[in-house]
Amino acid sequence: YITSTDADTGAKTYAHIAANDEAVDRYNGWNGGDQLGSMKITVNGTDYGNSSFVVLNLYDVTISRGQRVGNKVTYFSKTFTGASNLEYVFAPLGTTGFGAEDFKNCPNLRYINIEELTELTSVGSQSFNGCSKLFAGQKLDLSNTKLVSTAGNAFATVAATEFVFPTTFTSLGQETFKDCKNVTKITFLGEVTTIANGAYATFRNCENLETVTGTAKAFEANKHTHIGYEAFRNCKKLNQVDGLIENGILTIPEGVQTVNAFAFSYCQAITYIDLPSTLTTVNQQGFSYMSNVKLIDFGKITGALSLGNCGNFRDMDSLVAVSLPEGMTDIKNRAFASCDNLTAFYMPNSIQTLNTNGDGQGSFCGSQKLYFVQESFSVSQCLVDGVVDTSKLVLPSKPEVYYMPTSLTAFSGTVSSNDKYAIASIFRYCYALNDVIVFPEGFKSAMVTRAFQEIGTKDSPKTIVFTGDIEEFAITHYSQYITFIFANKNDKDFNDLGVIRSTGNTKETGSSAYFCSTGIRYDLAISGRVGSSQDYSEADIANI
């Protein structure tokens, strides 16, 4: 209906949107609100008062952007995009599909008779995207339709609390349920066999979603090579997805090679992660902020696992121990940062670099209970009948002296344009680190500042030993309870090496570093310059 209002009397006049063979194209400008009529309306016995609405099934209507079969409108496309005052829609019962953006950005749309469209087979891209009041507080039951597929963003932001799909449904488009913040359960009565693009953002921000059933075939082995970007991001309560998550146990299927950025970020109901043998890459924050994950099983991985960009496993507050797979070469900045209860950590000898991106947070920054162990260990025995039992975890003992991986060559990362020293807190606030940490002879570069800030305490002082010939070095803000030892086998002068810069904190001025030359020990003050030198014997240097 299109309405006009008499300026003097306020009387409204209604006209048909279209009748007989009149063509209806997309109504641009409906968002002004003055073209949609208002009438008292009752839907399923509920009186909705005076509301803006459209009735399509009473007339022989041709939609110029859709398809006409006989006397029925069977398909729409972009027909009502942006009708911001539209509240109720009654589509023809013969409708077989909704096309791209049919009702996109209709923020006040509350009802459409989609549940009774028994011939419906498809819902197009963004058909209902932006309909943030549609089916609010209600179950959207499509079980009486013949729906086979949805395209991208089909139901994004829809306010329903539950979705039910028919037995005919097989193909789920990417981003289909993105930002459906009220949904708690999604049921596929048949079997979904395809989820587009590794479930790219398909369930993103479904923050109340708990259960997804009927997806087992979609996550069968070798079905996907990757888990898509933001696939389940911010699904805080999700603990059941058939074929993927069972009672909070996340099992990435065999065949998956990449977990893309933010794929499971903030999935806080997950307690255990089982990674497949085929996994090669975990991208930026792929598993970040999963606060209830206790263990991650890397044991099946056979190739060289790569961590992309940063923050891959950061802020896992319940994670207790990690044993990384052999073949890894790099641990990115913030990869395991702020894991509050992380203790034993095994790094394989293949690790070559520990990273920062120059923003002040390195690989392990803020993991206050972390310490390193020399032997790998298994966690799989802790998964018993679908329940995580950390009491079955057997960890190697914490060594007083820990030897860094033999392949480690450098701290690395982005250096800011105005400072050649990257600000990297690789071990910052790791109070429980081993008493002595020994870097291998191949370690040449430590051009990062704050790497060792706050790692020592009065009751637990730390010693850092560089056994090789350091070619460049910069360090600041290190605790008064830490000692640096440079073996310096080539008898370099310290002033040719680098700098130890001022902390700006007078309480830390007790720090010292020993730079060993033949018969000489340099005591390096925190001010960043050589404070004094003394003659020391070979035995004294060995003792140091």
C-alpha positions in Angstrom: 0.0 0.0 0.0 1.1 3.6 -0.7 -0.4 6.3 1.5 -1.0 10.0 1.2 -2.1 12.2 4.1 -4.5 15.2 3.8 -2.7 18.2 5.3 -5.9 19.6 6.8 -7.9 16.6 7.9 -5.1 14.0 8.4 -7.2 11.5 6.4 -5.1 8.8 4.7 -5.6 7.4 1.3 -4.4 3.9 0.3 -3.6 2.6 -3.1 -2.4 -0.8 -4.4 1.3 -1.2 -4.8 0.5 -2.9 -8.1 -2.4 -4.7 -9.7 -2.9 -6.8 -12.7 0.2 -6.5 -14.9 1.7 -3.4 -13.5 5.5 -3.7 -12.9 7.0 -2.9 -9.5 10.7 -2.0 -9.4 12.8 -1.4 -6.3 11.3 1.4 -4.2 14.1 3.8 -3.6 13.2 6.3 -0.9 11.0 4.2 1.2 13.3 5.0 4.1 11.6 8.4 4.3 8.6 6.6 5.6 5.9 8.7 3.9 5.2 6.1 1.1 4.3 3.2 3.3 0.8 2.9 4.6 -0.3 2.3 8.2 -3.3 0.0 9.0 -4.4 -2.0 12.0 -3.0 -5.5 11.5 -3.3 -8.9 13.2 -0.8 -11.7 12.6 -1.4 -15.2 14.0 -4.0 -13.7 16.5 -1.6 -11.0 17.7 -2.8 -7.4 17.4 0.1 -5.3 16.3 -1.9 -2.0 16.1 -1.1 0.5 13.4 1.9 -0.7 11.5 3.6 -0.2 8.2 3.4 -3.3 6.0 3.3 -4.7 2.5 0.9 -7.4 1.2 2.2 -9.1 -1.9 0.1 -12.2 -2.1 -3.3 -10.6 -2.9 -2.4 -9.4 -6.4 -1.1 -10.6 -9.7 2.2 -8.8 -9.3 5.2 -8.7 -11.6 8.5 -7.8 -10.0 10.8 -6.5 -12.6 13.9 -7.6 -10.7 12.4 -11.1 -10.1 10.7 -13.9 -11.9 7.1 -14.4 -12.8 5.5 -17.9 -13.2 1.9 -17.8 -14.2 0.0 -15.7 -11.7 2.5 -16.0 -8.9 5.5 -14.0 -7.9 8.1 -16.6 -7.3 11.4 -14.8 -6.8 12.4 -11.3 -5.6 15.7 -9.4 -5.8 16.5 -6.1 -4.0 12.8 -5.3 -4.1 12.6 -3.7 -0.7 16.2 -2.9 0.2 16.3 0.1 2.6 12.6 0.2 3.5 13.5 1.4 7.0 9.9 1.7 8.2 8.7 -1.6 6.8 7.4 -3.9 9.6 5.4 -6.7 8.1 5.6 -8.6 4.9 3.2 -11.3 3.5 4.9 -12.9 0.4 3.0 -15.0 -2.1 2.6 -18.6 -1.0 4.2 -19.7 -4.3 7.4 -17.9 -3.6 10.4 -20.2 -4.4 13.3 -17.9 -3.4 14.4 -14.6 -2.0 17.2 -12.9 -4.0 20.1 -10.8 -3.1 19.4 -7.9 -0.7 15.6 -8.3 -0.9 15.0 -6.9 2.6 18.5 -5.7 3.3 18.6 -2.9 5.9 15.0 -3.0 6.9 15.7 -2.4 10.6 12.1 -2.4 11.7 10.9 -5.5 9.8 9.4 -7.7 12.5 7.6 -10.4 10.6 7.5 -12.1 7.2 5.5 -15.2 6.5 8.6 -17.2 5.4 7.6 -20.2 7.6 4.5 -20.9 5.4 6.3 -20.6 2.1 6.3 -24.4 1.3 7.8 -23.9 -2.2 10.8 -21.9 -0.9 14.2 -23.4 -1.9 16.7 -20.6 -1.6 17.6 -17.4 0.3 20.0 -15.1 -1.5 22.9 -13.1 -0.4 22.0 -10.5 2.3 18.3 -11.2 1.8 17.6 -10.3 5.5 20.9 -8.7 6.5 20.2 -5.7 8.7 16.7 -6.9 9.8 17.7 -6.6 13.5 14.1 -6.9 14.8 13.0 -9.8 12.6 11.5 -12.7 14.7 12.8 -11.1 17.9 12.4 -13.5 20.8 10.9 -16.2 18.6 11.9 -19.4 16.9 12.2 -19.2 13.1 11.0 -22.6 11.9 11.6 -23.3 8.3 11.0 -27.0 8.5 7.9 -26.8 6.2 9.8 -25.2 3.4 11.9 -26.9 0.7 14.9 -24.7 1.5 18.1 -26.2 0.1 20.6 -23.4 0.5 21.4 -19.9 1.8 23.9 -17.5 0.3 26.2 -15.2 2.2 24.8 -13.0 5.0 21.3 -14.4 4.3 20.1 -14.1 7.9 22.9 -11.9 9.3 21.7 -9.8 12.3 18.2 -11.5 12.4 16.9 -11.5 16.0 15.5 -15.0 16.2 16.4 -17.1 19.3 16.4 -20.4 17.3 16.6 -21.5 13.7 15.2 -24.8 12.4 16.0 -25.9 8.8 14.3 -28.6 6.8 15.5 -32.0 5.8 16.1 -30.7 2.3 18.8 -28.2 3.4 22.4 -29.0 2.4 24.4 -25.9 1.7 25.2 -23.0 4.1 26.7 -19.8 2.8 29.4 -17.8 4.5 28.3 -15.3 7.1 24.8 -16.7 7.1 24.3 -16.1 10.8 26.8 -13.3 11.4 25.8 -11.0 14.2 22.7 -13.0 15.2 23.3 -12.2 18.8 20.1 -13.7 20.2 20.3 -17.1 18.7 20.9 -20.0 21.2 20.3 -23.0 18.9 20.5 -23.8 15.2 19.1 -27.1 14.0 19.5 -28.7 10.6 16.9 -31.6 10.5 18.8 -33.1 7.6 22.6 -33.1 6.9 24.5 -30.0 5.9 27.2 -31.2 3.5 28.7 -27.8 2.5 29.7 -24.7 4.5 31.1 -22.1 2.1 34.7 -21.0 2.4 35.6 -22.9 5.6 32.6 -21.3 7.4 34.0 -17.8 6.8 32.4 -15.6 9.5 29.3 -17.9 9.3 28.7 -17.8 13.1 30.6 -14.6 14.0 29.2 -12.8 17.0 26.6 -15.3 17.8 27.4 -14.6 21.4 24.5 -16.6 22.9 24.8 -19.6 20.5 25.2 -22.9 22.4 24.4 -25.7 20.0 24.5 -26.4 16.2 23.2 -29.8 15.1 23.2 -31.5 11.7 26.6 -30.4 10.5 28.7 -33.6 11.0 29.1 -34.2 7.2 30.2 -30.6 6.7 33.1 -31.2 9.0 34.2 -34.6 7.9 37.9 -35.3 7.3 39.3 -33.7 4.2 36.2 -31.6 3.6 38.0 -28.4 4.3 41.6 -27.2 3.9 41.0 -24.2 6.2 38.7 -22.9 9.0 37.5 -19.5 7.7 38.2 -16.0 9.0 36.2 -15.3 12.1 34.2 -18.5 11.6 33.1 -18.7 15.2 34.5 -15.5 16.6 32.9 -14.3 19.8 30.6 -17.4 20.2 31.2 -17.2 23.9 28.8 -20.0 24.9 29.2 -22.5 22.0 30.0 -26.0 23.2 28.4 -28.2 20.6 28.8 -28.2 16.8 28.2 -31.6 15.2 31.5 -32.8 13.7 33.6 -30.1 15.3 32.8 -29.4 18.9 31.5 -32.0 21.4 30.8 -31.0 25.0 33.4 -28.2 24.8 36.1 -30.4 23.1 37.2 -28.7 19.8 38.6 -31.2 17.3 39.9 -29.6 14.2 39.2 -32.2 11.4 42.0 -33.9 9.5 42.7 -32.2 6.2 42.5 -28.7 7.6 45.8 -27.0 7.0 45.0 -23.5 8.2 43.1 -22.0 11.0 42.5 -18.4 9.8 42.5 -15.2 11.8 40.1 -14.9 14.8 38.4 -18.2 13.8 37.7 -19.3 17.4 38.6 -16.1 19.2 36.6 -15.6 22.4 35.0 -19.1 22.2 35.0 -19.3 26.0 33.1 -22.6 26.5 35.9 -24.6 24.8 38.0 -26.5 27.3 40.3 -28.6 25.0 41.7 -28.2 21.5 42.8 -31.2 19.4 44.8 -30.3 16.4 45.1 -32.5 13.3 48.3 -33.9 11.7 47.6 -31.8 8.6 47.7 -28.4 10.3 50.5 -26.1 9.0 49.3 -22.6 10.0 47.5 -20.8 12.8 46.9 -17.2 11.7 46.5 -14.1 13.8 44.5 -14.7 17.0 43.1 -17.9 15.6 42.6 -19.3 19.1 42.9 -16.1 21.2 40.9 -15.2 24.4 39.6 -18.7 24.8 39.6 -18.3 28.6 38.6 -21.9 29.6 40.9 -23.9 27.3 43.1 -26.0 29.6 45.1 -28.0 27.1 46.1 -27.9 23.4 47.2 -31.2 21.8 49.9 -30.4 19.2 51.0 -34.1 19.3 49.6 -35.2 15.9 51.2 -32.4 13.9 53.8 -33.9 11.6 55.0 -30.8 9.6 56.4 -27.5 10.5 53.7 -25.5 12.2 53.7 -21.8 11.3 52.2 -19.1 13.5 50.9 -16.2 11.4 51.3 -12.5 12.5 50.5 -12.3 16.2 48.5 -13.3 19.3 47.7 -16.9 18.1 47.0 -18.3 21.6 47.1 -15.2 23.7 45.0 -14.6 26.8 44.1 -18.3 27.4 43.6 -17.8 31.1 43.1 -21.5 32.0 45.9 -23.0 29.8 48.3 -24.9 32.0 51.0 -26.3 29.8 52.2 -26.4 26.2 54.4 -28.7 24.2 55.1 -27.4 20.8 55.7 -29.7 17.8 59.1 -30.4 16.3 59.9 -28.4 13.1 58.5 -25.0 14.3 60.9 -22.2 13.6 59.2 -19.1 14.9 57.0 -17.9 17.9 55.3 -14.7 16.9 54.7 -11.7 19.1 52.0 -12.2 21.7 51.6 -15.8 20.6 51.3 -16.9 24.2 51.0 -13.6 26.0 49.0 -13.1 29.1 48.2 -16.8 29.7 47.8 -16.4 33.4 48.1 -20.0 34.5 50.5 -21.3 31.8 53.4 -23.1 33.5 55.5 -25.7 31.7 56.4 -24.8 28.1 58.4 -26.9 25.7 60.1 -25.3 22.7 61.6 -27.6 20.1 65.2 -27.1 19.1 64.1 -26.0 15.6 62.9 -22.6 17.0 65.0 -19.8 15.4 63.3 -16.6 16.5 61.2 -15.1 19.2 59.2 -12.1 18.0 57.8 -8.7 18.7 55.9 -6.3 16.5 57.3 -3.2 18.2 54.2 -2.5 20.3 55.6 -3.6 23.6 54.3 -7.2 23.7 56.4 -10.1 22.7 56.0 -13.9 22.5 55.3 -14.6 26.2 54.7 -11.2 27.8 52.5 -11.3 30.9 52.5 -15.1 31.4 53.5 -14.8 35.0 53.8 -18.5 35.9 55.6 -19.6 32.7 58.8 -21.6 32.8 60.6 -23.7 30.2 61.3 -27.4 30.2 63.8 -29.3 28.1 61.7 -32.4 27.2 58.4 -32.6 25.2 55.4 -34.1 26.8 51.9 -35.4 25.9 48.5 -34.1 26.9 46.2 -36.5 25.1 45.9 -38.8 28.2 44.1 -35.9 29.9 41.0 -36.3 27.7 39.0 -39.1 29.3 35.5 -39.9 27.9 35.1 -36.4 26.6 36.2 -34.7 29.9 39.4 -32.9 30.5 41.3 -34.2 33.6 44.5 -32.2 34.1 45.4 -34.5 37.1 46.6 -37.0 34.5 49.1 -34.5 33.1 52.7 -35.6 33.7 55.2 -32.7 33.2 58.9 -32.7 33.1 60.6 -31.1 36.1 61.4 -27.4 36.0 65.2 -27.2 35.4 67.1 -24.6 37.3 69.3 -24.0 34.2 67.3 -23.9 31.0 69.1 -24.1 27.6 67.3 -22.2 24.8 66.7 -24.1 21.5 70.0 -24.7 19.7 68.7 -23.1 16.5 67.7 -19.8 18.2 69.5 -16.9 16.5 67.7 -13.8 17.4 64.9 -11.8 19.0 63.2 -10.2 16.0 60.3 -8.0 15.0 59.3 -4.7 13.6 61.5 -1.8 14.6 59.8 1.6 14.9 60.9 4.3 12.3 62.3 6.6 15.0 64.2 4.1 17.0 66.4 1.3 15.8 65.6 -0.6 19.0 62.3 -2.5 18.8 60.3 -2.2 22.1 59.7 -5.8 22.8 58.6 -7.3 26.0 59.3 -10.9 25.0 59.6 -12.2 28.6 58.2 -9.2 30.5 56.4 -10.1 33.7 57.4 -13.8 33.4 58.3 -13.9 37.1 58.5 -17.7 37.3 61.1 -18.2 34.6 64.0 -20.6 35.2 66.8 -19.2 37.4 69.4 -19.4 34.7 68.6 -19.1 31.0 71.4 -19.9 28.5 71.3 -18.8 24.9 73.1 -20.9 22.3 76.3 -19.9 20.5 74.4 -19.1 17.3 72.3 -16.4 19.0 73.7 -13.2 17.6 71.1 -10.4 17.9 69.1 -9.1 20.8 68.0 -5.7 19.4 64.9 -5.5 21.6 64.3 -3.4 24.7 62.4 -4.5 27.8 62.7 -8.2 26.8 63.7 -9.1 30.4 61.7 -6.4 32.3 60.5 -7.6 35.7 61.5 -11.2 35.3 63.6 -11.3 38.5 62.5 -10.8 42.1 64.4 -10.6 45.4 63.5 -14.2 46.2 64.1 -15.4 42.7 66.9 -13.6 41.0 67.7 -14.5 37.4 70.8 -14.9 35.3 70.9 -14.6 31.5 73.9 -16.1 29.7 74.9 -15.5 26.1 77.4 -18.2 25.2 78.1 -16.9 21.6 79.4 -13.7 20.1 76.6 -11.2 20.3 76.8 -8.9 17.3 74.2 -6.4 18.5 72.4 -5.9 21.7 70.1 -3.4 23.3 68.3 -3.7 26.6 66.4 -1.4 29.0 64.1 -1.6 32.0 65.5 -4.8 33.4 65.2 -5.6 37.1 67.8 -5.2 39.7 67.5 -8.9 40.4 68.8 -10.0 37.0 72.4 -10.5 35.9 73.6 -10.7 32.2 76.7 -12.6 31.2 78.3 -12.3 27.8 80.9 -15.0 27.0 82.4 -12.8 24.3 84.9 -15.4 23.0 86.2 -13.0 20.4 87.2 -10.4 23.0 85.2 -7.6 21.5 85.1 -4.2 23.3 81.7 -3.7 24.8 81.3 -0.2 23.3 81.4 -1.8 19.9 78.6 -4.2 20.8 75.6 -2.0 21.6 74.0 -0.3 24.5 72.3 -1.0 27.8 70.0 2.1 28.1 68.7 3.8 31.2 65.6 2.4 32.9 64.5 5.8 34.3 63.6 3.9 37.5 66.1 4.5 40.3 64.9 1.4 42.3 66.4 -0.8 39.5 69.9 0.7 39.6 71.4 -2.4 41.2 71.4 -4.3 38.0 74.7 -5.5 36.5 76.1 -7.1 33.4 79.4 -9.0 33.0 81.1 -8.6 29.6 84.0 -11.1 29.6 87.3 -10.3 27.9 90.6 -12.0 28.6 91.4 -11.0 32.2 88.9 -8.2 32.3 85.3 -8.1 33.6 83.2 -5.0 32.8 80.6 -4.1 35.4 78.0 -2.3 33.3 75.8 0.2 35.1 72.1 0.5 34.2 73.0 4.0 32.9 74.1 2.3 29.8 77.8 2.9 30.0 80.8 1.0 31.3 80.9 1.8 35.0 84.1 0.1 36.0 86.5 -2.6 35.0 88.7 -4.9 37.0 91.3 -7.5 36.3 89.9 -11.0 36.7 91.6 -14.4 36.3 90.4 -17.0 33.9 89.0 -18.9 36.8 87.0 -15.9 37.9 85.6 -15.5 34.4 84.6 -19.1 34.3 82.9 -18.8 37.7 81.0 -15.8 36.4 
